[in-house]
Amino acid sequence: MRLLMLLVSVLSGCASNASDYSFREAKVVLRQQLLPLHPQTLYCGCPVILAGKKPYPDLDECGYQVRKQAERAERLEWEHVVPASDFGRQRQCWQQGGRKACSGKDAAFDRFEGDLHNLYPTVGEVNGDRGNFRFGMVSGSAASYGQCTMRIDFKGRVAEPPPRARGVVARTSLYIAAKHGLKLSARQRQLFEAWDRQFPVAGWECQRNERIRQLQGDSNRYVARGCSAN
């Protein structure tokens, strides 16, 4: 019933009541309210085709080359920039069965899992390959995806986002860590603060942040600060 009411509200354009969302609910809001503001995948910059029942990434347009999973590459998925496992490991429910034991059963985990600030559209294959790897700089050989310069070191469990996404990754990670009480290592914090400076806030980030403020009731202060400086 709650999901049905949310869908009606979203489709009617009514978004005055700020709210926390489950992951399932968040995906409805993301598709209807946020994706049209910037219909492009985060890491690869693939245009998202909105026509039809399910949005999907235009792989040809962005020069994407499938690494291994062709079927999943054709899907649009919602990536947690800060992985659900990073937060889940702090919850007792996670020790009793991982994500399935927490989702829908632990209020704090549900707030994290459905936080709109932390969710971005991605090529399904890239989302799967990144998994819960930490962000960093990859040296040596790494998985490649054609013109999409996302680099993933499976052995080292490190993902290096393309320059186009580093500012977004940094500002999202810094804010989500502060909001949900996650600890960042000194090295990670230093990296994210550097990326935040090197890759300034884009106009679409400002629009997205304001829309989330209206929907969810909170603003990513790292994004808002950059918007004010422009």
PyMOL CGO cylinders between C-alpha atoms (Angstrom):
from pymol import cmd
from pymol.cgo import CYLINDER

trace = [
    CYLINDER, 0.00, 0.00, 0.00, 2.82, 2.43, 0.88, 0.3, 1, 1, 1, 1, 1, 1,
    CYLINDER, 2.82, 2.43, 0.88, 4.52, 1.74, -2.46, 0.3, 1, 1, 1, 1, 1, 1,
    CYLINDER, 4.52, 1.74, -2.46, 1.26, 2.29, -4.33, 0.3, 1, 1, 1, 1, 1, 1,
    CYLINDER, 1.26, 2.29, -4.33, 0.71, 5.62, -2.56, 0.3, 1, 1, 1, 1, 1, 1,
    CYLINDER, 0.71, 5.62, -2.56, 4.29, 6.62, -3.31, 0.3, 1, 1, 1, 1, 1, 1,
    CYLINDER, 4.29, 6.62, -3.31, 3.86, 5.76, -7.00, 0.3, 1, 1, 1, 1, 1, 1,
    CYLINDER, 3.86, 5.76, -7.00, 0.67, 7.83, -7.22, 0.3, 1, 1, 1, 1, 1, 1,
    CYLINDER, 0.67, 7.83, -7.22, 2.42, 10.75, -5.53, 0.3, 1, 1, 1, 1, 1, 1,
    CYLINDER, 2.42, 10.75, -5.53, 5.43, 10.54, -7.82, 0.3, 1, 1, 1, 1, 1, 1,
    CYLINDER, 5.43, 10.54, -7.82, 3.39, 10.27, -11.00, 0.3, 1, 1, 1, 1, 1, 1,
    CYLINDER, 3.39, 10.27, -11.00, 1.20, 13.19, -9.99, 0.3, 1, 1, 1, 1, 1, 1,
    CYLINDER, 1.20, 13.19, -9.99, 4.23, 15.36, -9.29, 0.3, 1, 1, 1, 1, 1, 1,
    CYLINDER, 4.23, 15.36, -9.29, 3.39, 15.72, -5.59, 0.3, 1, 1, 1, 1, 1, 1,
    CYLINDER, 3.39, 15.72, -5.59, 6.60, 15.60, -3.60, 0.3, 1, 1, 1, 1, 1, 1,
    CYLINDER, 6.60, 15.60, -3.60, 6.08, 18.04, -0.77, 0.3, 1, 1, 1, 1, 1, 1,
    CYLINDER, 6.08, 18.04, -0.77, 6.22, 15.44, 2.01, 0.3, 1, 1, 1, 1, 1, 1,
    CYLINDER, 6.22, 15.44, 2.01, 9.85, 14.62, 2.74, 0.3, 1, 1, 1, 1, 1, 1,
    CYLINDER, 9.85, 14.62, 2.74, 10.39, 10.97, 3.60, 0.3, 1, 1, 1, 1, 1, 1,
    CYLINDER, 10.39, 10.97, 3.60, 12.74, 8.06, 4.13, 0.3, 1, 1, 1, 1, 1, 1,
    CYLINDER, 12.74, 8.06, 4.13, 12.46, 5.35, 1.49, 0.3, 1, 1, 1, 1, 1, 1,
    CYLINDER, 12.46, 5.35, 1.49, 13.01, 1.64, 1.32, 0.3, 1, 1, 1, 1, 1, 1,
    CYLINDER, 13.01, 1.64, 1.32, 15.30, 0.58, -1.52, 0.3, 1, 1, 1, 1, 1, 1,
    CYLINDER, 15.30, 0.58, -1.52, 12.28, -0.62, -3.49, 0.3, 1, 1, 1, 1, 1, 1,
    CYLINDER, 12.28, -0.62, -3.49, 10.52, 2.72, -3.02, 0.3, 1, 1, 1, 1, 1, 1,
    CYLINDER, 10.52, 2.72, -3.02, 13.70, 4.65, -3.77, 0.3, 1, 1, 1, 1, 1, 1,
    CYLINDER, 13.70, 4.65, -3.77, 13.99, 3.01, -7.19, 0.3, 1, 1, 1, 1, 1, 1,
    CYLINDER, 13.99, 3.01, -7.19, 10.52, 4.27, -8.11, 0.3, 1, 1, 1, 1, 1, 1,
    CYLINDER, 10.52, 4.27, -8.11, 11.43, 7.82, -7.08, 0.3, 1, 1, 1, 1, 1, 1,
    CYLINDER, 11.43, 7.82, -7.08, 14.80, 7.65, -8.83, 0.3, 1, 1, 1, 1, 1, 1,
    CYLINDER, 14.80, 7.65, -8.83, 13.25, 6.59, -12.10, 0.3, 1, 1, 1, 1, 1, 1,
    CYLINDER, 13.25, 6.59, -12.10, 10.35, 9.02, -12.06, 0.3, 1, 1, 1, 1, 1, 1,
    CYLINDER, 10.35, 9.02, -12.06, 11.83, 12.10, -10.41, 0.3, 1, 1, 1, 1, 1, 1,
    CYLINDER, 11.83, 12.10, -10.41, 15.62, 12.04, -10.71, 0.3, 1, 1, 1, 1, 1, 1,
    CYLINDER, 15.62, 12.04, -10.71, 16.61, 10.11, -13.82, 0.3, 1, 1, 1, 1, 1, 1,
    CYLINDER, 16.61, 10.11, -13.82, 14.90, 12.58, -16.21, 0.3, 1, 1, 1, 1, 1, 1,
    CYLINDER, 14.90, 12.58, -16.21, 17.01, 15.41, -14.75, 0.3, 1, 1, 1, 1, 1, 1,
    CYLINDER, 17.01, 15.41, -14.75, 20.21, 13.78, -16.00, 0.3, 1, 1, 1, 1, 1, 1,
    CYLINDER, 20.21, 13.78, -16.00, 19.51, 10.63, -18.09, 0.3, 1, 1, 1, 1, 1, 1,
    CYLINDER, 19.51, 10.63, -18.09, 23.07, 9.35, -18.13, 0.3, 1, 1, 1, 1, 1, 1,
    CYLINDER, 23.07, 9.35, -18.13, 24.93, 6.57, -16.34, 0.3, 1, 1, 1, 1, 1, 1,
    CYLINDER, 24.93, 6.57, -16.34, 27.34, 7.69, -13.65, 0.3, 1, 1, 1, 1, 1, 1,
    CYLINDER, 27.34, 7.69, -13.65, 30.61, 6.00, -14.55, 0.3, 1, 1, 1, 1, 1, 1,
    CYLINDER, 30.61, 6.00, -14.55, 30.38, 5.51, -18.30, 0.3, 1, 1, 1, 1, 1, 1,
    CYLINDER, 30.38, 5.51, -18.30, 28.29, 8.50, -19.33, 0.3, 1, 1, 1, 1, 1, 1,
    CYLINDER, 28.29, 8.50, -19.33, 26.00, 6.32, -21.43, 0.3, 1, 1, 1, 1, 1, 1,
    CYLINDER, 26.00, 6.32, -21.43, 22.74, 8.04, -22.44, 0.3, 1, 1, 1, 1, 1, 1,
    CYLINDER, 22.74, 8.04, -22.44, 19.74, 6.41, -20.81, 0.3, 1, 1, 1, 1, 1, 1,
    CYLINDER, 19.74, 6.41, -20.81, 16.77, 5.63, -23.03, 0.3, 1, 1, 1, 1, 1, 1,
    CYLINDER, 16.77, 5.63, -23.03, 13.67, 6.52, -21.03, 0.3, 1, 1, 1, 1, 1, 1,
    CYLINDER, 13.67, 6.52, -21.03, 11.05, 5.28, -23.51, 0.3, 1, 1, 1, 1, 1, 1,
    CYLINDER, 11.05, 5.28, -23.51, 9.38, 1.99, -22.74, 0.3, 1, 1, 1, 1, 1, 1,
    CYLINDER, 9.38, 1.99, -22.74, 8.67, 0.13, -19.53, 0.3, 1, 1, 1, 1, 1, 1,
    CYLINDER, 8.67, 0.13, -19.53, 12.25, -0.02, -18.33, 0.3, 1, 1, 1, 1, 1, 1,
    CYLINDER, 12.25, -0.02, -18.33, 15.00, 2.57, -18.95, 0.3, 1, 1, 1, 1, 1, 1,
    CYLINDER, 15.00, 2.57, -18.95, 18.20, 1.14, -20.42, 0.3, 1, 1, 1, 1, 1, 1,
    CYLINDER, 18.20, 1.14, -20.42, 21.69, 2.44, -21.29, 0.3, 1, 1, 1, 1, 1, 1,
    CYLINDER, 21.69, 2.44, -21.29, 22.56, 3.14, -24.93, 0.3, 1, 1, 1, 1, 1, 1,
    CYLINDER, 22.56, 3.14, -24.93, 25.85, 1.23, -25.04, 0.3, 1, 1, 1, 1, 1, 1,
    CYLINDER, 25.85, 1.23, -25.04, 26.65, 2.01, -28.67, 0.3, 1, 1, 1, 1, 1, 1,
    CYLINDER, 26.65, 2.01, -28.67, 26.32, 5.74, -28.13, 0.3, 1, 1, 1, 1, 1, 1,
    CYLINDER, 26.32, 5.74, -28.13, 28.88, 5.78, -25.32, 0.3, 1, 1, 1, 1, 1, 1,
    CYLINDER, 28.88, 5.78, -25.32, 31.28, 3.30, -26.93, 0.3, 1, 1, 1, 1, 1, 1,
    CYLINDER, 31.28, 3.30, -26.93, 30.79, 0.71, -24.20, 0.3, 1, 1, 1, 1, 1, 1,
    CYLINDER, 30.79, 0.71, -24.20, 32.47, -2.65, -24.74, 0.3, 1, 1, 1, 1, 1, 1,
    CYLINDER, 32.47, -2.65, -24.74, 31.08, -5.63, -22.87, 0.3, 1, 1, 1, 1, 1, 1,
    CYLINDER, 31.08, -5.63, -22.87, 33.68, -7.32, -20.70, 0.3, 1, 1, 1, 1, 1, 1,
    CYLINDER, 33.68, -7.32, -20.70, 31.86, -10.56, -19.95, 0.3, 1, 1, 1, 1, 1, 1,
    CYLINDER, 31.86, -10.56, -19.95, 28.16, -10.18, -19.08, 0.3, 1, 1, 1, 1, 1, 1,
    CYLINDER, 28.16, -10.18, -19.08, 26.33, -8.99, -22.20, 0.3, 1, 1, 1, 1, 1, 1,
    CYLINDER, 26.33, -8.99, -22.20, 22.84, -9.45, -20.79, 0.3, 1, 1, 1, 1, 1, 1,
    CYLINDER, 22.84, -9.45, -20.79, 23.58, -7.55, -17.60, 0.3, 1, 1, 1, 1, 1, 1,
    CYLINDER, 23.58, -7.55, -17.60, 25.40, -4.80, -19.51, 0.3, 1, 1, 1, 1, 1, 1,
    CYLINDER, 25.40, -4.80, -19.51, 22.15, -3.98, -21.28, 0.3, 1, 1, 1, 1, 1, 1,
    CYLINDER, 22.15, -3.98, -21.28, 20.36, -3.35, -17.98, 0.3, 1, 1, 1, 1, 1, 1,
    CYLINDER, 20.36, -3.35, -17.98, 20.19, -0.11, -16.06, 0.3, 1, 1, 1, 1, 1, 1,
    CYLINDER, 20.19, -0.11, -16.06, 20.90, -0.70, -12.38, 0.3, 1, 1, 1, 1, 1, 1,
    CYLINDER, 20.90, -0.70, -12.38, 21.04, 1.54, -9.32, 0.3, 1, 1, 1, 1, 1, 1,
    CYLINDER, 21.04, 1.54, -9.32, 24.48, 1.67, -7.77, 0.3, 1, 1, 1, 1, 1, 1,
    CYLINDER, 24.48, 1.67, -7.77, 25.09, 2.35, -4.09, 0.3, 1, 1, 1, 1, 1, 1,
    CYLINDER, 25.09, 2.35, -4.09, 28.19, 4.55, -4.29, 0.3, 1, 1, 1, 1, 1, 1,
    CYLINDER, 28.19, 4.55, -4.29, 28.86, 3.63, -0.67, 0.3, 1, 1, 1, 1, 1, 1,
    CYLINDER, 28.86, 3.63, -0.67, 28.09, -0.11, -0.67, 0.3, 1, 1, 1, 1, 1, 1,
    CYLINDER, 28.09, -0.11, -0.67, 25.28, -1.45, 1.49, 0.3, 1, 1, 1, 1, 1, 1,
    CYLINDER, 25.28, -1.45, 1.49, 27.75, -3.89, 3.04, 0.3, 1, 1, 1, 1, 1, 1,
    CYLINDER, 27.75, -3.89, 3.04, 29.88, -1.02, 4.40, 0.3, 1, 1, 1, 1, 1, 1,
    CYLINDER, 29.88, -1.02, 4.40, 26.96, 0.03, 6.57, 0.3, 1, 1, 1, 1, 1, 1,
    CYLINDER, 26.96, 0.03, 6.57, 25.42, -3.40, 7.06, 0.3, 1, 1, 1, 1, 1, 1,
    CYLINDER, 25.42, -3.40, 7.06, 28.51, -4.85, 8.70, 0.3, 1, 1, 1, 1, 1, 1,
    CYLINDER, 28.51, -4.85, 8.70, 27.92, -2.47, 11.60, 0.3, 1, 1, 1, 1, 1, 1,
    CYLINDER, 27.92, -2.47, 11.60, 24.43, -3.86, 12.23, 0.3, 1, 1, 1, 1, 1, 1,
    CYLINDER, 24.43, -3.86, 12.23, 23.63, -6.95, 14.26, 0.3, 1, 1, 1, 1, 1, 1,
    CYLINDER, 23.63, -6.95, 14.26, 21.21, -8.18, 11.60, 0.3, 1, 1, 1, 1, 1, 1,
    CYLINDER, 21.21, -8.18, 11.60, 24.08, -8.43, 9.10, 0.3, 1, 1, 1, 1, 1, 1,
    CYLINDER, 24.08, -8.43, 9.10, 25.79, -11.02, 11.28, 0.3, 1, 1, 1, 1, 1, 1,
    CYLINDER, 25.79, -11.02, 11.28, 22.63, -13.11, 11.11, 0.3, 1, 1, 1, 1, 1, 1,
    CYLINDER, 22.63, -13.11, 11.11, 22.40, -13.37, 7.33, 0.3, 1, 1, 1, 1, 1, 1,
    CYLINDER, 22.40, -13.37, 7.33, 23.77, -10.34, 5.51, 0.3, 1, 1, 1, 1, 1, 1,
    CYLINDER, 23.77, -10.34, 5.51, 21.65, -7.99, 3.44, 0.3, 1, 1, 1, 1, 1, 1,
    CYLINDER, 21.65, -7.99, 3.44, 18.58, -10.24, 3.36, 0.3, 1, 1, 1, 1, 1, 1,
    CYLINDER, 18.58, -10.24, 3.36, 18.53, -10.30, 7.15, 0.3, 1, 1, 1, 1, 1, 1,
    CYLINDER, 18.53, -10.30, 7.15, 18.67, -6.49, 7.37, 0.3, 1, 1, 1, 1, 1, 1,
    CYLINDER, 18.67, -6.49, 7.37, 16.55, -5.21, 4.50, 0.3, 1, 1, 1, 1, 1, 1,
    CYLINDER, 16.55, -5.21, 4.50, 13.01, -4.55, 5.68, 0.3, 1, 1, 1, 1, 1, 1,
    CYLINDER, 13.01, -4.55, 5.68, 13.88, -5.60, 9.22, 0.3, 1, 1, 1, 1, 1, 1,
    CYLINDER, 13.88, -5.60, 9.22, 16.33, -2.95, 10.46, 0.3, 1, 1, 1, 1, 1, 1,
    CYLINDER, 16.33, -2.95, 10.46, 15.16, 0.68, 10.28, 0.3, 1, 1, 1, 1, 1, 1,
    CYLINDER, 15.16, 0.68, 10.28, 18.65, 2.17, 10.21, 0.3, 1, 1, 1, 1, 1, 1,
    CYLINDER, 18.65, 2.17, 10.21, 19.72, -0.16, 7.41, 0.3, 1, 1, 1, 1, 1, 1,
    CYLINDER, 19.72, -0.16, 7.41, 16.56, 0.63, 5.44, 0.3, 1, 1, 1, 1, 1, 1,
    CYLINDER, 16.56, 0.63, 5.44, 17.29, 4.37, 5.69, 0.3, 1, 1, 1, 1, 1, 1,
    CYLINDER, 17.29, 4.37, 5.69, 20.78, 3.75, 4.37, 0.3, 1, 1, 1, 1, 1, 1,
    CYLINDER, 20.78, 3.75, 4.37, 19.73, 1.37, 1.62, 0.3, 1, 1, 1, 1, 1, 1,
    CYLINDER, 19.73, 1.37, 1.62, 17.09, 3.79, 0.31, 0.3, 1, 1, 1, 1, 1, 1,
    CYLINDER, 17.09, 3.79, 0.31, 19.05, 7.04, 0.70, 0.3, 1, 1, 1, 1, 1, 1,
    CYLINDER, 19.05, 7.04, 0.70, 18.56, 8.83, -2.62, 0.3, 1, 1, 1, 1, 1, 1,
    CYLINDER, 18.56, 8.83, -2.62, 21.84, 10.72, -2.32, 0.3, 1, 1, 1, 1, 1, 1,
    CYLINDER, 21.84, 10.72, -2.32, 23.74, 7.43, -2.51, 0.3, 1, 1, 1, 1, 1, 1,
    CYLINDER, 23.74, 7.43, -2.51, 22.02, 5.92, -5.57, 0.3, 1, 1, 1, 1, 1, 1,
    CYLINDER, 22.02, 5.92, -5.57, 23.02, 6.52, -9.21, 0.3, 1, 1, 1, 1, 1, 1,
    CYLINDER, 23.02, 6.52, -9.21, 22.17, 4.85, -12.53, 0.3, 1, 1, 1, 1, 1, 1,
    CYLINDER, 22.17, 4.85, -12.53, 24.88, 2.58, -13.88, 0.3, 1, 1, 1, 1, 1, 1,
    CYLINDER, 24.88, 2.58, -13.88, 25.48, 0.00, -16.60, 0.3, 1, 1, 1, 1, 1, 1,
    CYLINDER, 25.48, 0.00, -16.60, 24.51, -3.26, -14.94, 0.3, 1, 1, 1, 1, 1, 1,
    CYLINDER, 24.51, -3.26, -14.94, 27.76, -5.05, -15.75, 0.3, 1, 1, 1, 1, 1, 1,
    CYLINDER, 27.76, -5.05, -15.75, 29.83, -2.26, -14.21, 0.3, 1, 1, 1, 1, 1, 1,
    CYLINDER, 29.83, -2.26, -14.21, 27.66, -2.26, -11.11, 0.3, 1, 1, 1, 1, 1, 1,
    CYLINDER, 27.66, -2.26, -11.11, 28.17, -5.99, -10.75, 0.3, 1, 1, 1, 1, 1, 1,
    CYLINDER, 28.17, -5.99, -10.75, 31.92, -5.83, -11.38, 0.3, 1, 1, 1, 1, 1, 1,
    CYLINDER, 31.92, -5.83, -11.38, 32.44, -3.01, -8.89, 0.3, 1, 1, 1, 1, 1, 1,
    CYLINDER, 32.44, -3.01, -8.89, 30.52, -4.88, -6.19, 0.3, 1, 1, 1, 1, 1, 1,
    CYLINDER, 30.52, -4.88, -6.19, 31.63, -3.52, -2.83, 0.3, 1, 1, 1, 1, 1, 1,
    CYLINDER, 31.63, -3.52, -2.83, 35.21, -2.71, -3.84, 0.3, 1, 1, 1, 1, 1, 1,
    CYLINDER, 35.21, -2.71, -3.84, 36.68, 0.45, -2.35, 0.3, 1, 1, 1, 1, 1, 1,
    CYLINDER, 36.68, 0.45, -2.35, 37.44, 3.42, -4.58, 0.3, 1, 1, 1, 1, 1, 1,
    CYLINDER, 37.44, 3.42, -4.58, 41.06, 4.27, -5.32, 0.3, 1, 1, 1, 1, 1, 1,
    CYLINDER, 41.06, 4.27, -5.32, 43.64, 4.54, -8.06, 0.3, 1, 1, 1, 1, 1, 1,
    CYLINDER, 43.64, 4.54, -8.06, 44.38, 1.33, -9.93, 0.3, 1, 1, 1, 1, 1, 1,
    CYLINDER, 44.38, 1.33, -9.93, 47.90, 0.58, -11.09, 0.3, 1, 1, 1, 1, 1, 1,
    CYLINDER, 47.90, 0.58, -11.09, 48.77, -1.99, -13.74, 0.3, 1, 1, 1, 1, 1, 1,
    CYLINDER, 48.77, -1.99, -13.74, 46.23, -4.05, -15.63, 0.3, 1, 1, 1, 1, 1, 1,
    CYLINDER, 46.23, -4.05, -15.63, 42.52, -3.69, -14.92, 0.3, 1, 1, 1, 1, 1, 1,
    CYLINDER, 42.52, -3.69, -14.92, 39.17, -4.61, -16.43, 0.3, 1, 1, 1, 1, 1, 1,
    CYLINDER, 39.17, -4.61, -16.43, 38.23, -2.27, -19.28, 0.3, 1, 1, 1, 1, 1, 1,
    CYLINDER, 38.23, -2.27, -19.28, 34.97, -1.40, -20.97, 0.3, 1, 1, 1, 1, 1, 1,
    CYLINDER, 34.97, -1.40, -20.97, 35.90, 0.19, -24.28, 0.3, 1, 1, 1, 1, 1, 1,
    CYLINDER, 35.90, 0.19, -24.28, 35.48, 3.96, -24.25, 0.3, 1, 1, 1, 1, 1, 1,
    CYLINDER, 35.48, 3.96, -24.25, 34.15, 3.76, -20.70, 0.3, 1, 1, 1, 1, 1, 1,
    CYLINDER, 34.15, 3.76, -20.70, 37.30, 4.30, -18.64, 0.3, 1, 1, 1, 1, 1, 1,
    CYLINDER, 37.30, 4.30, -18.64, 36.06, 2.75, -15.41, 0.3, 1, 1, 1, 1, 1, 1,
    CYLINDER, 36.06, 2.75, -15.41, 38.95, 0.57, -14.17, 0.3, 1, 1, 1, 1, 1, 1,
    CYLINDER, 38.95, 0.57, -14.17, 38.51, -2.34, -11.79, 0.3, 1, 1, 1, 1, 1, 1,
    CYLINDER, 38.51, -2.34, -11.79, 41.24, -4.39, -10.17, 0.3, 1, 1, 1, 1, 1, 1,
    CYLINDER, 41.24, -4.39, -10.17, 39.54, -7.63, -9.13, 0.3, 1, 1, 1, 1, 1, 1,
    CYLINDER, 39.54, -7.63, -9.13, 42.60, -9.00, -7.37, 0.3, 1, 1, 1, 1, 1, 1,
    CYLINDER, 42.60, -9.00, -7.37, 43.19, -5.84, -5.35, 0.3, 1, 1, 1, 1, 1, 1,
    CYLINDER, 43.19, -5.84, -5.35, 39.45, -5.21, -4.91, 0.3, 1, 1, 1, 1, 1, 1,
    CYLINDER, 39.45, -5.21, -4.91, 39.78, -1.58, -6.02, 0.3, 1, 1, 1, 1, 1, 1,
    CYLINDER, 39.78, -1.58, -6.02, 37.62, 0.43, -8.42, 0.3, 1, 1, 1, 1, 1, 1,
    CYLINDER, 37.62, 0.43, -8.42, 38.92, 3.59, -10.11, 0.3, 1, 1, 1, 1, 1, 1,
    CYLINDER, 38.92, 3.59, -10.11, 36.09, 5.75, -11.42, 0.3, 1, 1, 1, 1, 1, 1,
    CYLINDER, 36.09, 5.75, -11.42, 36.66, 7.81, -14.57, 0.3, 1, 1, 1, 1, 1, 1,
    CYLINDER, 36.66, 7.81, -14.57, 37.43, 11.51, -14.04, 0.3, 1, 1, 1, 1, 1, 1,
    CYLINDER, 37.43, 11.51, -14.04, 33.85, 12.33, -15.02, 0.3, 1, 1, 1, 1, 1, 1,
    CYLINDER, 33.85, 12.33, -15.02, 32.55, 10.54, -11.90, 0.3, 1, 1, 1, 1, 1, 1,
    CYLINDER, 32.55, 10.54, -11.90, 35.23, 11.22, -9.29, 0.3, 1, 1, 1, 1, 1, 1,
    CYLINDER, 35.23, 11.22, -9.29, 33.72, 14.42, -7.92, 0.3, 1, 1, 1, 1, 1, 1,
    CYLINDER, 33.72, 14.42, -7.92, 30.30, 12.77, -7.56, 0.3, 1, 1, 1, 1, 1, 1,
    CYLINDER, 30.30, 12.77, -7.56, 31.83, 9.71, -5.89, 0.3, 1, 1, 1, 1, 1, 1,
    CYLINDER, 31.83, 9.71, -5.89, 33.79, 11.90, -3.48, 0.3, 1, 1, 1, 1, 1, 1,
    CYLINDER, 33.79, 11.90, -3.48, 30.93, 14.18, -2.45, 0.3, 1, 1, 1, 1, 1, 1,
    CYLINDER, 30.93, 14.18, -2.45, 28.54, 11.27, -2.08, 0.3, 1, 1, 1, 1, 1, 1,
    CYLINDER, 28.54, 11.27, -2.08, 30.98, 9.23, -0.01, 0.3, 1, 1, 1, 1, 1, 1,
    CYLINDER, 30.98, 9.23, -0.01, 31.88, 12.10, 2.32, 0.3, 1, 1, 1, 1, 1, 1,
    CYLINDER, 31.88, 12.10, 2.32, 28.25, 12.99, 2.95, 0.3, 1, 1, 1, 1, 1, 1,
    CYLINDER, 28.25, 12.99, 2.95, 26.93, 9.45, 3.35, 0.3, 1, 1, 1, 1, 1, 1,
    CYLINDER, 26.93, 9.45, 3.35, 29.75, 8.63, 5.78, 0.3, 1, 1, 1, 1, 1, 1,
    CYLINDER, 29.75, 8.63, 5.78, 28.87, 11.65, 7.92, 0.3, 1, 1, 1, 1, 1, 1,
    CYLINDER, 28.87, 11.65, 7.92, 25.12, 11.12, 7.77, 0.3, 1, 1, 1, 1, 1, 1,
    CYLINDER, 25.12, 11.12, 7.77, 25.12, 7.41, 8.57, 0.3, 1, 1, 1, 1, 1, 1,
    CYLINDER, 25.12, 7.41, 8.57, 28.10, 7.31, 10.93, 0.3, 1, 1, 1, 1, 1, 1,
    CYLINDER, 28.10, 7.31, 10.93, 30.54, 5.41, 8.72, 0.3, 1, 1, 1, 1, 1, 1,
    CYLINDER, 30.54, 5.41, 8.72, 34.24, 5.72, 9.36, 0.3, 1, 1, 1, 1, 1, 1,
    CYLINDER, 34.24, 5.72, 9.36, 36.55, 6.59, 6.48, 0.3, 1, 1, 1, 1, 1, 1,
    CYLINDER, 36.55, 6.59, 6.48, 40.23, 5.80, 6.68, 0.3, 1, 1, 1, 1, 1, 1,
    CYLINDER, 40.23, 5.80, 6.68, 42.54, 8.80, 6.60, 0.3, 1, 1, 1, 1, 1, 1,
    CYLINDER, 42.54, 8.80, 6.60, 43.69, 7.72, 3.16, 0.3, 1, 1, 1, 1, 1, 1,
    CYLINDER, 43.69, 7.72, 3.16, 40.15, 7.46, 1.79, 0.3, 1, 1, 1, 1, 1, 1,
    CYLINDER, 40.15, 7.46, 1.79, 39.12, 10.81, 3.24, 0.3, 1, 1, 1, 1, 1, 1,
    CYLINDER, 39.12, 10.81, 3.24, 42.22, 12.47, 1.78, 0.3, 1, 1, 1, 1, 1, 1,
    CYLINDER, 42.22, 12.47, 1.78, 41.46, 10.98, -1.64, 0.3, 1, 1, 1, 1, 1, 1,
    CYLINDER, 41.46, 10.98, -1.64, 37.82, 12.07, -1.61, 0.3, 1, 1, 1, 1, 1, 1,
    CYLINDER, 37.82, 12.07, -1.61, 38.66, 15.58, -0.45, 0.3, 1, 1, 1, 1, 1, 1,
    CYLINDER, 38.66, 15.58, -0.45, 41.18, 15.83, -3.29, 0.3, 1, 1, 1, 1, 1, 1,
    CYLINDER, 41.18, 15.83, -3.29, 38.65, 14.62, -5.87, 0.3, 1, 1, 1, 1, 1, 1,
    CYLINDER, 38.65, 14.62, -5.87, 36.07, 17.06, -4.51, 0.3, 1, 1, 1, 1, 1, 1,
    CYLINDER, 36.07, 17.06, -4.51, 38.49, 19.95, -5.14, 0.3, 1, 1, 1, 1, 1, 1,
    CYLINDER, 38.49, 19.95, -5.14, 39.73, 18.70, -8.51, 0.3, 1, 1, 1, 1, 1, 1,
    CYLINDER, 39.73, 18.70, -8.51, 36.29, 17.95, -9.99, 0.3, 1, 1, 1, 1, 1, 1,
    CYLINDER, 36.29, 17.95, -9.99, 33.85, 20.77, -9.09, 0.3, 1, 1, 1, 1, 1, 1,
    CYLINDER, 33.85, 20.77, -9.09, 30.11, 20.39, -8.74, 0.3, 1, 1, 1, 1, 1, 1,
    CYLINDER, 30.11, 20.39, -8.74, 28.24, 20.30, -12.05, 0.3, 1, 1, 1, 1, 1, 1,
    CYLINDER, 28.24, 20.30, -12.05, 24.92, 22.00, -12.69, 0.3, 1, 1, 1, 1, 1, 1,
    CYLINDER, 24.92, 22.00, -12.69, 23.02, 18.70, -12.89, 0.3, 1, 1, 1, 1, 1, 1,
    CYLINDER, 23.02, 18.70, -12.89, 24.33, 17.77, -9.43, 0.3, 1, 1, 1, 1, 1, 1,
    CYLINDER, 24.33, 17.77, -9.43, 22.81, 20.97, -8.04, 0.3, 1, 1, 1, 1, 1, 1,
    CYLINDER, 22.81, 20.97, -8.04, 19.45, 20.18, -9.64, 0.3, 1, 1, 1, 1, 1, 1,
    CYLINDER, 19.45, 20.18, -9.64, 19.55, 16.61, -8.37, 0.3, 1, 1, 1, 1, 1, 1,
    CYLINDER, 19.55, 16.61, -8.37, 20.52, 17.66, -4.85, 0.3, 1, 1, 1, 1, 1, 1,
    CYLINDER, 20.52, 17.66, -4.85, 17.69, 20.19, -4.66, 0.3, 1, 1, 1, 1, 1, 1,
    CYLINDER, 17.69, 20.19, -4.66, 15.17, 17.64, -5.89, 0.3, 1, 1, 1, 1, 1, 1,
    CYLINDER, 15.17, 17.64, -5.89, 16.33, 15.15, -3.27, 0.3, 1, 1, 1, 1, 1, 1,
    CYLINDER, 16.33, 15.15, -3.27, 16.05, 17.85, -0.60, 0.3, 1, 1, 1, 1, 1, 1,
    CYLINDER, 16.05, 17.85, -0.60, 12.41, 18.28, -1.60, 0.3, 1, 1, 1, 1, 1, 1,
    CYLINDER, 12.41, 18.28, -1.60, 11.75, 14.55, -1.65, 0.3, 1, 1, 1, 1, 1, 1,
    CYLINDER, 11.75, 14.55, -1.65, 13.84, 13.23, 1.20, 0.3, 1, 1, 1, 1, 1, 1,
    CYLINDER, 13.84, 13.23, 1.20, 14.20, 16.34, 3.35, 0.3, 1, 1, 1, 1, 1, 1,
    CYLINDER, 14.20, 16.34, 3.35, 17.97, 16.63, 3.45, 0.3, 1, 1, 1, 1, 1, 1,
    CYLINDER, 17.97, 16.63, 3.45, 20.69, 18.14, 1.29, 0.3, 1, 1, 1, 1, 1, 1,
    CYLINDER, 20.69, 18.14, 1.29, 24.18, 16.88, 0.55, 0.3, 1, 1, 1, 1, 1, 1,
    CYLINDER, 24.18, 16.88, 0.55, 26.16, 19.75, 2.00, 0.3, 1, 1, 1, 1, 1, 1,
    CYLINDER, 26.16, 19.75, 2.00, 29.23, 18.96, -0.09, 0.3, 1, 1, 1, 1, 1, 1,
    CYLINDER, 29.23, 18.96, -0.09, 27.17, 19.43, -3.25, 0.3, 1, 1, 1, 1, 1, 1,
    CYLINDER, 27.17, 19.43, -3.25, 25.29, 22.47, -1.88, 0.3, 1, 1, 1, 1, 1, 1,
    CYLINDER, 25.29, 22.47, -1.88, 28.57, 24.17, -1.00, 0.3, 1, 1, 1, 1, 1, 1,
    CYLINDER, 28.57, 24.17, -1.00, 29.78, 23.79, -4.58, 0.3, 1, 1, 1, 1, 1, 1,
    CYLINDER, 29.78, 23.79, -4.58, 26.46, 25.08, -5.94, 0.3, 1, 1, 1, 1, 1, 1,
    CYLINDER, 26.46, 25.08, -5.94, 26.72, 28.20, -3.79, 0.3, 1, 1, 1, 1, 1, 1,
    CYLINDER, 26.72, 28.20, -3.79, 30.24, 28.86, -5.05, 0.3, 1, 1, 1, 1, 1, 1,
    CYLINDER, 30.24, 28.86, -5.05, 29.14, 28.81, -8.71, 0.3, 1, 1, 1, 1, 1, 1,
]
cmd.load_cgo(trace, "trace")
